[in-house]
Amino acid sequence: MSHAATAGELHQLVLVPLLPDAWRLCDRTFENSRADDLVAYVELVDDDDYEVIWVGSGPGVQTFGGLEDVLRAAFELLSARAQADDSRRVRLSLLPTPPPLS
């Protein structure tokens, strides 16, 4: 059974098969940068449990009861990262710009 085909895509997330019971979870919003699109590695460890190793900043290793739960958690994590990035950009744009050097 192909879990990638049955799980489908949720927003920009896609499961790329590595082995029959292991996938790379990617965010396709980073099409131009293959290094940035990797979100996590997912592995079926028991009949119903999926172990997720988050890449970059994230909760480390987690176990979920289904692929839909994995995708939902990834979407929430990516949404939180995007909000933090937007907040950081706003704070930087509020910093005063020094006058030009003469």
Stockholm file with secondary structure:
# STOCKHOLM 1.0

chainA/1-102         MSHAATAGELHQLVLVPLLPDAWRLCDRTFENSRADDLVAYVELVDDDDYEVIWVGSGPGVQTFGGLEDVLRAAFELLSARAQADDSRRVRLSLLPTPPPLS
#=GR chainA/1-102 SS CCHHHHHCCBTTEEEEEEETTEEEEEEGGGTTCHHHHEEEEEEECSSSCEEEEECSSSCSEEEESSHHHHHHHHHHHHHHHHHHHHHHHHHHHHSCCCCCCC
#=GC SS_cons         CCHHHHHCCBTTEEEEEEETTEEEEEEGGGTTCHHHHEEEEEEECSSSCEEEEECSSSCSEEEESSHHHHHHHHHHHHHHHHHHHHHHHHHHHHSCCCCCCC
//
